[in-house]
Amino acid sequence: MGLGIKKNDTVQVITGDEKGKTGRVIAIQKEKNRVLVERLNMIKKHMKPNKNQTQGGIIEKEGPIQRSNVMLVCSKCNKSTRINHNILENGKKIRVCKKCGEVIE
């Protein structure tokens, strides 16, 4: 079963501490059913110095969000929406906004 959300899609968080915030998807973890959203759900990681990073310290990075806690934002109507899948005559599967009916690229 596909997730319906792809990399570089704009999504809105619908539950949790980041509720109501929108951001761009930077990575998808299909096996864990999670997504990484740019500048949302920031976590702090303590890093030791190593060959690549000469100075250790605390770095901030995006933490994963459960896929069920985000909704795709339609680029035309600018609202969070569910996705409908349609199949064209040539057999290509496309995503369609359920609110306005516009094709989502």
MMTF fields as JSON, N, C-alpha, C and O atoms, coordinates in Angstrom:
{
  "mmtfVersion": "1.0.0",
  "mmtfProducer": "UNKNOWN",
  "numBonds": 419,
  "numAtoms": 420,
  "numGroups": 105,
  "numChains": 1,
  "numModels": 1,
  "chainsPerModel": [1],
  "groupsPerChain": [105],
  "chainIdList": ["A"],
  "bondAtomList": [4, 2, 8, 6, 12, 10, 16, 14, 20, 18, 24, 22, 28, 26, 32, 30, 36, 34, 40, 38, 44, 42, 48, 46, 52, 50, 56, 54, 60, 58, 64, 62, 68, 66, 72, 70, 76, 74, 80, 78, 84, 82, 88, 86, 92, 90, 96, 94, 100, 98, 104, 102, 108, 106, 112, 110, 116, 114, 120, 118, 124, 122, 128, 126, 132, 130, 136, 134, 140, 138, 144, 142, 148, 146, 152, 150, 156, 154, 160, 158, 164, 162, 168, 166, 172, 170, 176, 174, 180, 178, 184, 182, 188, 186, 192, 190, 196, 194, 200, 198, 204, 202, 208, 206, 212, 210, 216, 214, 220, 218, 224, 222, 228, 226, 232, 230, 236, 234, 240, 238, 244, 242, 248, 246, 252, 250, 256, 254, 260, 258, 264, 262, 268, 266, 272, 270, 276, 274, 280, 278, 284, 282, 288, 286, 292, 290, 296, 294, 300, 298, 304, 302, 308, 306, 312, 310, 316, 314, 320, 318, 324, 322, 328, 326, 332, 330, 336, 334, 340, 338, 344, 342, 348, 346, 352, 350, 356, 354, 360, 358, 364, 362, 368, 366, 372, 370, 376, 374, 380, 378, 384, 382, 388, 386, 392, 390, 396, 394, 400, 398, 404, 402, 408, 406, 412, 410, 416, 414],
  "bondOrderList": [1, 1, 1, 1, 1, 1, 1, 1, 1, 1, 1, 1, 1, 1, 1, 1, 1, 1, 1, 1, 1, 1, 1, 1, 1, 1, 1, 1, 1, 1, 1, 1, 1, 1, 1, 1, 1, 1, 1, 1, 1, 1, 1, 1, 1, 1, 1, 1, 1, 1, 1, 1, 1, 1, 1, 1, 1, 1, 1, 1, 1, 1, 1, 1, 1, 1, 1, 1, 1, 1, 1, 1, 1, 1, 1, 1, 1, 1, 1, 1, 1, 1, 1, 1, 1, 1, 1, 1, 1, 1, 1, 1, 1, 1, 1, 1, 1, 1, 1, 1, 1, 1, 1, 1],
  "groupList": [{"groupName": "MET", "atomNameList": ["N", "CA", "C", "O"], "elementList": ["N", "C", "C", "O"], "formalChargeList": [0, 0, 0, 0], "bondAtomList": [1, 0, 2, 1, 3, 2], "bondOrderList": [1, 1, 2], "singleLetterCode": "M", "chemCompType": "L-PEPTIDE LINKING"}, {"groupName": "GLY", "atomNameList": ["N", "CA", "C", "O"], "elementList": ["N", "C", "C", "O"], "formalChargeList": [0, 0, 0, 0], "bondAtomList": [1, 0, 2, 1, 3, 2], "bondOrderList": [1, 1, 2], "singleLetterCode": "G", "chemCompType": "PEPTIDE LINKING"}, {"groupName": "LEU", "atomNameList": ["N", "CA", "C", "O"], "elementList": ["N", "C", "C", "O"], "formalChargeList": [0, 0, 0, 0], "bondAtomList": [1, 0, 2, 1, 3, 2], "bondOrderList": [1, 1, 2], "singleLetterCode": "L", "chemCompType": "L-PEPTIDE LINKING"}, {"groupName": "ILE", "atomNameList": ["N", "CA", "C", "O"], "elementList": ["N", "C", "C", "O"], "formalChargeList": [0, 0, 0, 0], "bondAtomList": [1, 0, 2, 1, 3, 2], "bondOrderList": [1, 1, 2], "singleLetterCode": "I", "chemCompType": "L-PEPTIDE LINKING"}, {"groupName": "LYS", "atomNameList": ["N", "CA", "C", "O"], "elementList": ["N", "C", "C", "O"], "formalChargeList": [0, 0, 0, 0], "bondAtomList": [1, 0, 2, 1, 3, 2], "bondOrderList": [1, 1, 2], "singleLetterCode": "K", "chemCompType": "L-PEPTIDE LINKING"}, {"groupName": "ASN", "atomNameList": ["N", "CA", "C", "O"], "elementList": ["N", "C", "C", "O"], "formalChargeList": [0, 0, 0, 0], "bondAtomList": [1, 0, 2, 1, 3, 2], "bondOrderList": [1, 1, 2], "singleLetterCode": "N", "chemCompType": "L-PEPTIDE LINKING"}, {"groupName": "ASP", "atomNameList": ["N", "CA", "C", "O"], "elementList": ["N", "C", "C", "O"], "formalChargeList": [0, 0, 0, 0], "bondAtomList": [1, 0, 2, 1, 3, 2], "bondOrderList": [1, 1, 2], "singleLetterCode": "D", "chemCompType": "L-PEPTIDE LINKING"}, {"groupName": "THR", "atomNameList": ["N", "CA", "C", "O"], "elementList": ["N", "C", "C", "O"], "formalChargeList": [0, 0, 0, 0], "bondAtomList": [1, 0, 2, 1, 3, 2], "bondOrderList": [1, 1, 2], "singleLetterCode": "T", "chemCompType": "L-PEPTIDE LINKING"}, {"groupName": "VAL", "atomNameList": ["N", "CA", "C", "O"], "elementList": ["N", "C", "C", "O"], "formalChargeList": [0, 0, 0, 0], "bondAtomList": [1, 0, 2, 1, 3, 2], "bondOrderList": [1, 1, 2], "singleLetterCode": "V", "chemCompType": "L-PEPTIDE LINKING"}, {"groupName": "GLN", "atomNameList": ["N", "CA", "C", "O"], "elementList": ["N", "C", "C", "O"], "formalChargeList": [0, 0, 0, 0], "bondAtomList": [1, 0, 2, 1, 3, 2], "bondOrderList": [1, 1, 2], "singleLetterCode": "Q", "chemCompType": "L-PEPTIDE LINKING"}, {"groupName": "GLU", "atomNameList": ["N", "CA", "C", "O"], "elementList": ["N", "C", "C", "O"], "formalChargeList": [0, 0, 0, 0], "bondAtomList": [1, 0, 2, 1, 3, 2], "bondOrderList": [1, 1, 2], "singleLetterCode": "E", "chemCompType": "L-PEPTIDE LINKING"}, {"groupName": "ARG", "atomNameList": ["N", "CA", "C", "O"], "elementList": ["N", "C", "C", "O"], "formalChargeList": [0, 0, 0, 0], "bondAtomList": [1, 0, 2, 1, 3, 2], "bondOrderList": [1, 1, 2], "singleLetterCode": "R", "chemCompType": "L-PEPTIDE LINKING"}, {"groupName": "ALA", "atomNameList": ["N", "CA", "C", "O"], "elementList": ["N", "C", "C", "O"], "formalChargeList": [0, 0, 0, 0], "bondAtomList": [1, 0, 2, 1, 3, 2], "bondOrderList": [1, 1, 2], "singleLetterCode": "A", "chemCompType": "L-PEPTIDE LINKING"}, {"groupName": "HIS", "atomNameList": ["N", "CA", "C", "O"], "elementList": ["N", "C", "C", "O"], "formalChargeList": [0, 0, 0, 0], "bondAtomList": [1, 0, 2, 1, 3, 2], "bondOrderList": [1, 1, 2], "singleLetterCode": "H", "chemCompType": "L-PEPTIDE LINKING"}, {"groupName": "PRO", "atomNameList": ["N", "CA", "C", "O"], "elementList": ["N", "C", "C", "O"], "formalChargeList": [0, 0, 0, 0], "bondAtomList": [1, 0, 2, 1, 3, 2], "bondOrderList": [1, 1, 2], "singleLetterCode": "P", "chemCompType": "L-PEPTIDE LINKING"}, {"groupName": "SER", "atomNameList": ["N", "CA", "C", "O"], "elementList": ["N", "C", "C", "O"], "formalChargeList": [0, 0, 0, 0], "bondAtomList": [1, 0, 2, 1, 3, 2], "bondOrderList": [1, 1, 2], "singleLetterCode": "S", "chemCompType": "L-PEPTIDE LINKING"}, {"groupName": "CYS", "atomNameList": ["N", "CA", "C", "O"], "elementList": ["N", "C", "C", "O"], "formalChargeList": [0, 0, 0, 0], "bondAtomList": [1, 0, 2, 1, 3, 2], "bondOrderList": [1, 1, 2], "singleLetterCode": "C", "chemCompType": "L-PEPTIDE LINKING"}],
  "groupTypeList": [0, 1, 2, 1, 3, 4, 4, 5, 6, 7, 8, 9, 8, 3, 7, 1, 6, 10, 4, 1, 4, 7, 1, 11, 8, 3, 12, 3, 9, 4, 10, 4, 5, 11, 8, 2, 8, 10, 11, 2, 5, 0, 3, 4, 4, 13, 0, 4, 14, 5, 4, 5, 9, 7, 9, 1, 1, 3, 3, 10, 4, 10, 1, 14, 3, 9, 11, 15, 5, 8, 0, 2, 8, 16, 15, 4, 16, 5, 4, 15, 7, 11, 3, 5, 13, 5, 3, 2, 10, 5, 1, 4, 4, 3, 11, 8, 16, 4, 4, 16, 1, 10, 8, 3, 10],
  "groupIdList": [1, 2, 3, 4, 5, 6, 7, 8, 9, 10, 11, 12, 13, 14, 15, 16, 17, 18, 19, 20, 21, 22, 23, 24, 25, 26, 27, 28, 29, 30, 31, 32, 33, 34, 35, 36, 37, 38, 39, 40, 41, 42, 43, 44, 45, 46, 47, 48, 49, 50, 51, 52, 53, 54, 55, 56, 57, 58, 59, 60, 61, 62, 63, 64, 65, 66, 67, 68, 69, 70, 71, 72, 73, 74, 75, 76, 77, 78, 79, 80, 81, 82, 83, 84, 85, 86, 87, 88, 89, 90, 91, 92, 93, 94, 95, 96, 97, 98, 99, 100, 101, 102, 103, 104, 105],
  "secStructList": [7, 7, 7, 1, 7, 7, 6, 6, 7, 3, 3, 3, 3, 7, 1, 1, 6, 6, 6, 6, 7, 3, 3, 3, 3, 3, 3, 3, 3, 6, 6, 6, 6, 3, 3, 3, 3, 6, 6, 1, 1, 3, 3, 3, 3, 3, 3, 7, 7, 7, 1, 1, 7, 1, 1, 7, 3, 3, 3, 3, 3, 3, 7, 3, 3, 3, 4, 4, 4, 3, 3, 3, 3, 7, 6, 6, 6, 7, 1, 3, 3, 7, 3, 3, 3, 3, 3, 7, 6, 6, 1, 7, 3, 3, 3, 3, 3, 6, 6, 6, 7, 7, 3, 3, 7],
  "xCoordList": [0.838, 0.0, 0.882, 1.8, 0.605, 1.387, 1.018, -0.079, 1.941, 1.707, 0.875, 0.183, 0.923, 0.177, 0.913, 0.508, 1.988, 2.797, 4.176, 4.744, 4.698, 6.0, 6.968, 6.575, 8.232, 9.262, 8.973, 8.507, 9.244, 9.016, 7.551, 7.244, 6.632, 5.239, 5.148, 5.948, 4.173, 3.897, 2.821, 1.765, 3.097, 2.155, 1.865, 2.633, 0.734, 0.345, 0.21, -0.38, 0.76, 0.661, -0.713, -1.134, -1.419, -2.791, -2.931, -3.98, -1.894, -1.938, -0.566, 0.437, -0.514, 0.749, 1.184, 0.413, 2.429, 2.965, 3.075, 2.972, 3.278, 3.472, 2.164, 2.199, 1.025, -0.278, -0.495, -0.258, -0.949, -1.256, -0.096, -0.305, 1.109, 2.279, 2.43, 2.074, 2.964, 3.178, 4.659, 5.43, 5.042, 6.431, 6.569, 5.61, 7.784, 8.087, 8.674, 9.511, 8.241, 8.745, 10.155, 10.369, 11.118, 12.491, 12.899, 13.848, 12.198, 12.498, 11.29, 10.471, 11.203, 10.119, 10.746, 11.632, 10.29, 10.741, 9.581, 8.772, 9.5, 8.357, 8.227, 7.122, 9.37, 9.31, 8.812, 8.228, 9.039, 8.572, 7.283, 6.716, 6.813, 5.582, 5.681, 4.746, 6.835, 7.096, 7.65, 8.176, 7.526, 8.058, 8.896, 8.665, 9.873, 10.661, 10.226, 10.273, 9.802, 9.31, 10.318, 10.794, 10.626, 11.64, 11.281, 10.196, 12.214, 12.111, 10.923, 10.475, 10.415, 9.355, 9.82, 10.608, 9.324, 9.659, 11.176, 11.772, 11.784, 13.236, 13.657, 13.056, 14.712, 15.267, 16.73, 17.367, 17.262, 18.668, 19.423, 18.972, 20.578, 21.393, 22.783, 23.394, 23.279, 24.611, 25.616, 25.509, 26.594, 27.576, 28.969, 29.357, 29.72, 31.12, 31.969, 31.553, 33.132, 34.023, 34.479, 34.748, 34.567, 35.058, 35.86, 36.15, 36.214, 37.033, 36.328, 36.955, 35.052, 34.295, 33.984, 34.015, 33.691, 33.299, 34.321, 34.282, 35.237, 36.323, 35.839, 36.458, 34.771, 34.246, 32.909, 32.017, 32.785, 31.528, 30.564, 30.887, 29.384, 28.414, 26.998, 26.76, 26.077, 24.661, 24.189, 24.301, 23.659, 23.125, 21.615, 21.094, 20.923, 19.479, 19.172, 19.764, 18.237, 17.809, 16.342, 15.758, 15.759, 14.344, 14.126, 14.871, 13.099, 12.706, 11.559, 10.817, 11.398, 10.322, 8.944, 8.79, 7.953, 6.556, 5.762, 5.973, 4.859, 4.002, 3.226, 2.693, 3.162, 2.528, 1.042, 0.494, 0.399, -1.023, -1.265, -2.407, -0.213, -0.358, -0.131, -0.116, 0.045, 0.215, -0.78, -1.178, -1.171, -2.061, -1.426, -0.767, -1.625, -1.106, -1.834, -3.046, -1.093, -1.681, -1.759, -0.745, -2.964, -3.176, -2.559, -2.733, -1.843, -1.184, -2.186, -1.925, -3.328, -4.308, -5.217, -5.316, -5.886, -6.823, -6.147, -6.762, -4.879, -4.059, -4.698, -4.602, -5.35, -5.967, -5.43, -5.032, -5.418, -5.021, -6.157, -7.332, -5.79, -6.801, -6.387, -5.214, -7.383, -7.093, -6.817, -7.085, -6.289, -5.879, -6.77, -7.088, -7.163, -7.886, -6.97, -6.296, -6.924, -6.085, -6.959, -7.955, -6.59, -7.28, -6.298, -5.099, -6.815, -5.979, -6.388, -7.559, -5.399, -5.653, -5.796, -5.589, -6.16, -6.354, -5.062, -5.093, -3.915, -2.631, -2.121, -1.039, -2.87, -2.505, -1.728, -1.366, -1.465, -0.712, -1.622, -2.767, -1.101, -1.862, -1.51, -0.333, -2.534, -2.309, -2.989, -3.918, -2.511, -3.124, -4.009, -3.632, -5.198, -6.168, -6.632, -6.867, -6.762, -7.269, -8.757, -9.518, -9.17, -10.583, -11.451, -12.661, -10.853, -11.645, -11.911, -13.044, -10.871, -11.062, -10.978, -11.325, -10.536, -10.463, -9.256, -9.18, -8.304, -7.113, -6.075, -5.917, -5.371, -4.309, -3.123, -2.718, -2.567, -1.412, -0.18, -0.117, 0.812, 2.063, 3.004, 4.104],
  "yCoordList": [-1.178, 0.0, 1.24, 1.356, 2.153, 3.377, 4.357, 4.312, 5.233, 6.221, 7.389, 8.018, 7.703, 8.833, 10.145, 11.145, 10.159, 11.358, 11.065, 9.995, 12.027, 11.862, 12.92, 13.889, 12.72, 13.685, 15.017, 15.035, 16.12, 17.499, 17.91, 19.002, 17.097, 17.508, 18.442, 18.348, 19.341, 20.188, 19.513, 19.144, 19.353, 18.679, 19.552, 20.452, 19.263, 19.955, 18.912, 17.852, 19.219, 18.319, 18.503, 19.631, 17.393, 17.48, 17.106, 17.359, 16.501, 16.177, 16.359, 16.401, 16.465, 16.535, 17.955, 18.902, 18.095, 19.394, 20.367, 21.577, 19.87, 20.71, 20.923, 21.297, 20.693, 20.763, 22.111, 23.165, 22.058, 23.26, 23.795, 24.658, 23.317, 23.805, 23.048, 21.873, 23.735, 23.116, 23.105, 23.916, 22.186, 22.084, 21.154, 20.504, 21.101, 20.285, 18.955, 18.927, 17.855, 16.523, 16.388, 16.597, 16.037, 15.873, 14.411, 14.095, 13.517, 12.086, 11.283, 11.746, 10.06, 9.146, 7.839, 7.303, 7.329, 6.038, 5.06, 4.902, 4.402, 3.539, 2.377, 2.031, 1.767, 0.596, 0.935, 0.085, 2.177, 2.615, 3.432, 3.794, 3.728, 4.492, 5.897, 6.378, 6.547, 7.872, 8.801, 8.353, 10.102, 11.111, 12.115, 12.338, 12.721, 13.806, 15.089, 15.194, 16.068, 17.333, 18.427, 18.504, 19.262, 20.291, 21.26, 21.843, 21.424, 22.352, 22.076, 22.983, 20.854, 20.468, 19.272, 18.452, 19.176, 18.094, 18.009, 16.94, 19.149, 19.213, 18.483, 18.664, 17.648, 16.937, 17.308, 17.732, 17.148, 17.452, 16.143, 15.221, 16.072, 14.876, 15.249, 16.185, 14.52, 14.759, 13.968, 12.747, 14.665, 14.033, 14.133, 15.179, 13.029, 13.039, 13.505, 13.356, 14.057, 14.403, 13.134, 12.117, 13.194, 12.069, 12.599, 13.793, 11.735, 12.149, 13.191, 14.155, 13.014, 13.938, 15.246, 16.318, 15.158, 16.324, 16.477, 15.742, 17.444, 17.585, 18.076, 17.771, 18.812, 19.325, 18.65, 18.617, 18.118, 17.518, 18.587, 19.775, 18.158, 19.103, 18.613, 17.437, 19.516, 19.199, 19.747, 20.943, 18.855, 19.301, 19.107, 18.21, 19.953, 19.821, 19.279, 19.702, 18.334, 17.791, 17.406, 17.336, 17.157, 16.809, 15.389, 14.47, 15.232, 13.907, 13.384, 14.173, 12.07, 11.506, 11.745, 11.786, 11.9, 12.07, 10.922, 10.554, 10.368, 9.291, 9.788, 10.897, 8.971, 9.362, 9.683, 10.506, 9.04, 9.295, 10.642, 11.096, 11.289, 12.573, 13.761, 14.899, 13.528, 14.617, 14.456, 13.346, 15.601, 15.599, 16.429, 17.433, 16.011, 16.725, 18.05, 18.125, 19.102, 20.411, 20.589, 20.495, 20.847, 21.056, 22.393, 23.395, 22.408, 23.643, 24.639, 25.842, 24.159, 25.074, 25.71, 26.936, 24.888, 25.435, 25.786, 26.422, 25.378, 25.714, 25.234, 25.907, 24.071, 23.47, 22.058, 21.419, 21.57, 20.182, 19.289, 19.566, 18.223, 17.4, 15.936, 15.595, 15.085, 13.678, 13.515, 14.419, 12.375, 12.153, 11.094, 10.079, 11.347, 10.372, 9.959, 10.81, 8.684, 8.192, 7.884, 7.17, 8.417, 8.132, 7.523, 7.794, 6.697, 6.068, 6.635, 6.601, 7.159, 7.742, 6.646, 5.469, 7.045, 6.08, 5.342, 4.169, 6.033, 5.395, 4.507, 3.933, 4.379, 3.51, 4.201, 3.566, 5.489, 6.231, 6.563, 6.977, 6.377, 6.648, 8.05, 8.384, 8.876, 10.251, 10.482, 9.765, 11.503, 11.904, 13.113, 14.025, 13.122, 14.195, 14.681, 13.884, 16.013, 16.628, 16.304, 16.47, 15.847, 15.519, 16.758, 16.692, 17.897, 19.104, 19.867, 20.283, 20.067, 20.893, 20.074, 20.596, 18.825, 17.991, 18.25, 17.709, 19.061, 19.404, 18.288, 17.67, 18.04, 17.026, 17.547, 18.7, 16.688, 17.039, 16.429, 15.216, 17.269, 16.746, 16.3, 15.833],
  "zCoordList": [0.0, 0.0, 0.0, 0.812, -0.9, -0.989, 0.104, 0.66, 0.398, 1.447, 0.968, 1.769, -0.34, -0.863, -0.735, -1.329, 0.031, 0.2, -0.38, -0.159, -1.119, -1.766, -1.267, -0.617, -1.581, -1.227, -1.919, -3.058, -1.243, -1.703, -1.71, -2.189, -1.204, -1.032, 0.17, 1.101, 0.145, 1.292, 2.122, 1.607, 3.418, 4.303, 5.517, 5.856, 6.164, 7.381, 8.487, 8.28, 9.663, 10.807, 11.435, 11.692, 11.685, 12.177, 13.644, 14.237, 14.256, 15.681, 16.297, 15.585, 17.61, 18.323, 18.63, 18.476, 19.066, 19.472, 18.304, 18.504, 17.107, 15.919, 15.147, 13.975, 15.78, 15.113, 14.429, 15.018, 13.176, 12.412, 11.592, 10.739, 11.819, 11.088, 9.78, 9.684, 8.767, 7.47, 7.143, 7.657, 6.29, 5.881, 4.692, 4.276, 4.15, 2.975, 3.437, 4.339, 2.826, 3.165, 2.59, 1.396, 3.454, 2.983, 2.86, 2.142, 3.548, 3.448, 3.904, 4.699, 3.375, 3.747, 4.203, 3.536, 5.331, 5.842, 5.688, 6.602, 4.529, 4.229, 5.198, 5.615, 5.563, 6.428, 7.827, 8.499, 8.274, 9.595, 9.51, 10.541, 8.292, 8.062, 8.664, 9.306, 8.445, 8.995, 7.928, 6.909, 8.176, 7.259, 8.043, 9.231, 7.362, 7.93, 7.254, 6.028, 8.043, 7.514, 7.879, 9.012, 6.902, 7.062, 8.189, 8.199, 9.145, 10.278, 11.215, 11.917, 11.233, 12.169, 12.991, 12.518, 14.231, 15.154, 15.348, 15.216, 15.661, 15.829, 17.113, 18.172, 16.992, 18.134, 18.274, 17.31, 19.477, 19.738, 19.876, 20.556, 19.225, 19.269, 19.752, 19.238, 20.737, 21.279, 20.455, 20.341, 19.88, 18.991, 19.598, 20.117, 19.527, 19.927, 18.748, 17.599, 19.005, 17.888, 17.168, 17.808, 15.844, 15.055, 13.866, 13.801, 12.942, 11.796, 10.939, 10.5, 10.701, 9.852, 10.576, 9.971, 11.847, 12.632, 13.763, 14.75, 13.605, 14.57, 15.923, 16.943, 15.955, 17.217, 17.512, 16.665, 18.715, 19.128, 19.612, 19.618, 20.014, 20.53, 20.342, 20.067, 20.492, 20.35, 19.009, 18.742, 18.166, 16.876, 16.878, 17.541, 16.133, 15.986, 14.608, 13.615, 14.551, 13.269, 13.35, 14.432, 12.182, 12.126, 12.628, 12.289, 13.434, 13.892, 13.045, 12.461, 12.968, 12.155, 12.774, 13.995, 11.903, 12.306, 11.694, 10.538, 12.469, 11.955, 10.74, 10.752, 9.694, 8.448, 8.619, 7.886, 9.579, 9.801, 10.467, 10.536, 10.957, 11.628, 10.707, 11.175, 9.406, 8.448, 7.302, 6.949, 6.732, 5.572, 4.472, 4.742, 3.25, 2.091, 1.925, 2.125, 1.558, 1.293, -0.216, -0.908, -0.729, -2.16, -2.566, -1.872, -3.68, -4.13, -4.716, -4.714, -5.217, -5.824, -4.779, -4.713, -3.954, -2.974, -1.65, -0.794, -1.47, -0.294, 1.008, 2.034, 0.965, 2.138, 2.305, 1.331, 3.551, 3.761, 3.272, 3.515, 2.585, 1.935, 1.917, 2.074, 1.72, 1.465, -0.018, -0.811, -0.386, -1.767, -2.399, -1.781, -3.633, -4.435, -5.567, -6.148, -5.895, -6.984, -8.195, -8.078, -9.35, -10.602, -11.581, -11.525, -12.48, -13.502, -14.85, -15.226, -15.573, -16.891, -17.93, -17.636, -19.176, -20.262, -20.592, -20.964, -20.454, -20.783, -19.646, -19.766, -18.55, -17.446, -16.343, -15.353, -16.494, -15.482, -14.3, -14.485, -13.079, -11.863, -11.378, -11.242, -11.115, -10.665, -9.331, -8.96, -8.605, -7.339, -7.586, -8.323, -6.965, -7.156, -5.787, -4.879, -5.65, -4.422, -4.286, -5.24, -3.113, -2.915, -2.742, -2.954, -2.357, -2.136, -3.407, -3.651, -4.243, -5.446, -6.738, -7.798, -6.694, -7.875, -8.749, -9.852, -8.296, -9.079, -8.972, -7.919, -10.08, -10.097, -9.299, -9.452, -8.443, -7.615, -8.238, -8.44, -8.547, -9.134, -8.057, -8.353]
}
